[in-house]
Amino acid sequence: MACDSSAALAPHRQLPVEQPRTERALGSHSPIGQVRAVISGAGGAERRCWSPWSTEPREAGVGRDERRGLLSDPYESFMHHHLQYYGYFRDEEKTAESSSLMLREHRPKSSDSLLEQESGGSNRHSLQDNKKLICSLMLKAALLKSKQLLFNHLDGPGVPRLREPRGLFAVPTSRGPLQAPRWPLECEVIKEQIQHIEWVPPEPEPFYQPTGNEPAPLIVGEEKGTVVYHIKPVAKGSYFTCSRVGGARGPITSPAISLEGPEDTTLLFESRFESGNLQKAVQVGPYEYELTLRMDLYTSKHTQWFYFQVRNTRKGITYRFSIVNLMKPKSLYSMGMKPLLYSQRDAQTHGVGWRREGGDIRYYRCSSEEGQAMYCLTWTVCFPHDHDTCYFAHFYPYTFSDLQRYLLAVASDPVRSQYCKLRVLCSSLAGNTVYLLTITSPSQNPTATATKKAVVLSARVHPGETNGSWVMRGFLDFILSDSPDAQLLRELFIFKVVPMLNPDGVIVGNYRCSLAGRDLNRSYQTVLKESFPCIWHTRRMIQRVLEEREVLLYCDFHGHSRKNNVFMYGCNNKSTPAQRLHERIFPLMLSKNAPDKFSFHSCKFKVQKSKEGTGRIVMWRMGIPNSYTMESTFSGSTLGRKSDSHFTSEDLKSLGYHICDTLLDFCDPDRSKFLQCLSELQELLQQQIHRKLKDLGRGQDSDGAWSDISLSDIESSTSGSNSSQSDGLPAHLLSVAEKFHQKKKRLRTRKERNELRQKYASSQGLTCQEKTPGKTAEAGLISDLQRREPNASQEEQREERLWEHKCHQHSPGPERLWKAQQPQPLLITMLTPPQPQRPAGALPIREHLLPFHFQLDGEPHGSQHAGSSVLAHSASTVGTSPCRYRAGARTPSPSQGSLLWRGLCGGAPSSPL
C-alpha cells in the first residue's frame, strides 16, 4: 500500500532541494531519518531539523508551511493529510508538545545523553555504543507509532500491553454496545428506538365470531380522501446497492401532515423504524383510514406483515382501518383472527403489553391491479386513552435488536456462556451479522465428543413470520437452563442454532424476501454465494457437520397465515423400506406432548417439485432423514383446552420446551414409545389406504398390502405459500439476464401432439360427413386437402426439381443429423389419399437423401399436404433406412417429406439445425 501511495503521490510532491537524497526518501521526522541525524551528530557534522518526534523546542521561525515541507516521505505525507481530514493533527502545537513529552518519558537516559551530544556536536561514545543507541531509538520510535500497543502511565514510565483485537464481526459482549442495524440507502429511519414489554394475558383471548353483517367498505383512494402519511416507494426495477447505519443520508423528511391545533383529531402515522411496514395512509372519513402496505423491497408482491405507530388518539371513538393491498385470497382473518394492539400508556402505567383487539373484522376481495387481485382487511377499534401512542401489528414483533439484546444477556452470563458459544456465521447482503450458536456440554474425553449427534435448528428465513423467533426463544430458554432434562440434552447432542437467517428482511420490515428480492427458502440449492450469503453459509456449515458426525434432526421454524394450530412438513423416506414411516414418528410424539397446540393430522410429508429449493428438502437430500419445517399459526388453536383462542408469545415459547421434551422421547433407550408410535402410524396409514381404495371404487385389501401403494398418492400437497415468482436470480442480476435471454417457443409434449392430431382428424372427418353424407371420412379428408391446395398438382414438377437441387447441396448432413437426434418411432394411423399422377415427361427421382435441410428452411409455397401415405409407410421403414429410398420405389413429394419429418420428430422444427 505504501509503495502504491508513494508512486501515486511522488509526482505531485515538491521535495526540499537542500536535503540529501537519503533524507528526501525517508524524511527527517521518521525514525530512520532521526537516526541519521544522530549519526551525523556523532560524526561531528552539526545538523538541526525539527520534527514532531523531536524533544528539542521548535524554532520560532518554522511555520506551518515549512513544517509540512518536512513531511518529505510521500506516504507519511498522505497519511498526515488523511488523519487531518478525520480531525487529527488539527492543533499541531499540542500534538508536538504531547509527542515530545511522551518521548521524554519513554526515552532511555543513554538516548538523552546522545541527543545532548548531537546538539553540542561532541563525540563522547564509541561507534559500538552508537549502534546500540541507534537500534534502541529505532525500536522506541516504532513502538510509539504502533497502534497495537498501549502504555499504562500509572505504573511508572509505561508498561506496554497489547490492544484488544478489533471486532471484525460484532458479537454481543458486555464491553460494548450492540451492533447498529444497517439499512439500504433507500430507507429513511427515525432515531427513536422502539421497544415493547413482554406480557401474557391472564385469560385466553378468544377468536372473533363473525356475524355475517360486517360491512365491506368501498375503496375511496386518494381522489376523494386526504393523504396523511406517505413514504416514497422504491423505484420499480431497482435493486439493492449499498447500506449504512441509519439508512438514507440527509435529514429525515416528514411524511405526515401537521396538526392544525389541539382540537385536530387526525391520526399521525409512523413506520420508519425497525421491522415497521406501512407505506401510505389516506383519511376517507373523520375516523376512517385506508392503509397501503409496502411490498417487500425490490419486489412487486408479498404484502402481509404490517407494523406501524399511531399517535393523537381519542378515547371512546370507534375508528375504522382498512388495509387495501393484501394479495392472499385466503386469510386467518376470515376465521376469527384479530390484529394486535399495543398502548404505550398502558405499558408504562399498568404493565400491559400486546393484546388482541378489533371488531367488525372482514377479509374480502376489493379490486384488481395489473391482473393481480387485491384483498382488503377492515376492522374497527377503540383506543383506551386520549393522546396516546399505540401500535398495530400482524403478530408479536421480534426485531434484530431484540435478538441482539437476548444474545448479549446469554454471552454476559458466566454460567450459560460456558456451554453456549456465540459465533458469527457470516454477514448478510447489507452487512448485518448472522449469528451461530453452538450449544453442548464440554467433554473432557474427545471420544465422547466425537460420538455426539448433532441437531440443527434455524428460524426467520421469512422475516415476517415472527412466530419462528418466539419458538426459538423458548427453545433457547430451556436448553440453556439448569433443568436436568436440559443438562441431559447438552450431554447427548451438539446443537447448531441459527436464530435469524434473514436479518436484512427483518430490519426493513419485509414479509418473505431478502434484499436480493428473492425467497431465501427457495434458494438452498444456490451457488450464488455473494447474492445469498446467509443460505450459502448455512448449507456449508451443515455440510461440514455432516462430514464430522450424524445429524439426527433438522428443523426450520416458520409461520402460517391460512391454517390454525402448529404442524410440520416432512419428507417421505422411500429409498429405505426399513425406515418407512420413521420420519412421521417425531411429529406424532410432539402432538402427544402438546395436544392443545400441535396437530398431527395437519402434517404433510409429500416431496413436491415446486419445493425442491426449501431447506427441508435440500437437507433431506443431503442425508438428514428427519428434516422438517415447523409451521406455527398467526392465529391460535382449535384443539383441547385452548380451542378457539389466540396463541400468545408464551404459548409459542412453550413449543420450544416441547421440542426438547420430544427429542428426549425420540432418543430414549427404552424403545417402547418409539414402537408404539410406529404401530399407530401403520394403523392410521391402513385406514387412509382403505378410504382411498373406496373412493376409487375398489374393494378393501384384506391382506393389508399397503406397501405397494405410494404414500404420495394418499396425502395432498403441502399448503404452503406459492413463492414460484420469487425463485430464480436475484434482483440485481435480472437486468443482465434479460439481455441474454431469448424467449423460446414452448414445445408441446407427445401426448399433447397426439391429442391435437386425433382431434383434427376426427373433426375433419365429421365435417366432411355432414357436408357429404354419401362420402366416407377418408374421401372427405382428401377433398378437404385438395380444396385447400387446388393448384398443387400443376406446380408439383417445379417443386420436385427445386427439392432435388437442395438435397444434393446438403447431402453430407442428414445421416449425422439423424444419429444425433435419435427420434423415437411414432406410430400414427393416417388416412391414405390417392397419389397424384406424375406429369408427362417428368423423370423419376433417383436415390437421394430426404430433404431435411430444405424443409427446415420452410415449405415451398403451394406445396400439397398429401403425405399421409408416407406417414403410414414410415412406421415400417423407420427402423431400417429412414433417410434413403431406393430408385423405383414410390418417391415422396416435397410436402410428403415435410410430413414424414413431422411424424418422426414430433412436430416441425422452428429453426434450422
QUIKAHU-V247827 format. One record per helix or strand. SS is the DSSP state (helix for helix, strand for strand). FROM is the first residue (numbers start at 1). TO is the last residue. If there is no record, write none. Layout:
ss = <SS & SS>
from = <FROM & FROM>
to = <TO & TO>
This chain:
ss = <helix & helix & helix & helix & helix & helix & helix & helix & strand & helix & strand & strand & strand & strand & strand & strand & strand & strand & strand & strand & strand & strand & strand & strand & strand & helix & strand & helix & strand & strand & strand & strand & helix & helix & strand & strand & helix & strand & helix & helix & strand & helix & strand & strand & helix & helix & strand & strand & helix & helix & strand & helix & strand & helix & helix & strand & strand & helix & strand & strand & helix & helix & helix & helix & helix & helix & helix & helix & helix & helix & strand & helix & helix & strand & helix>
from = <2 & 21 & 31 & 64 & 74 & 92 & 109 & 127 & 149 & 153 & 159 & 182 & 188 & 206 & 226 & 243 & 247 & 256 & 268 & 277 & 280 & 288 & 307 & 315 & 318 & 332 & 339 & 344 & 355 & 359 & 372 & 390 & 400 & 416 & 420 & 433 & 446 & 453 & 467 & 484 & 493 & 503 & 513 & 519 & 520 & 533 & 551 & 566 & 577 & 582 & 598 & 600 & 604 & 609 & 615 & 627 & 636 & 640 & 643 & 645 & 649 & 672 & 706 & 711 & 724 & 731 & 750 & 777 & 792 & 814 & 849 & 852 & 868 & 884 & 894>
to = <12 & 26 & 42 & 69 & 85 & 106 & 120 & 145 & 152 & 155 & 162 & 184 & 188 & 206 & 230 & 245 & 247 & 256 & 270 & 277 & 285 & 292 & 311 & 315 & 326 & 335 & 343 & 349 & 357 & 369 & 383 & 393 & 412 & 419 & 427 & 439 & 450 & 459 & 479 & 492 & 498 & 508 & 513 & 519 & 522 & 548 & 560 & 569 & 579 & 593 & 598 & 602 & 604 & 611 & 621 & 633 & 637 & 642 & 643 & 646 & 666 & 695 & 708 & 713 & 726 & 740 & 771 & 788 & 809 & 821 & 849 & 856 & 877 & 884 & 905>
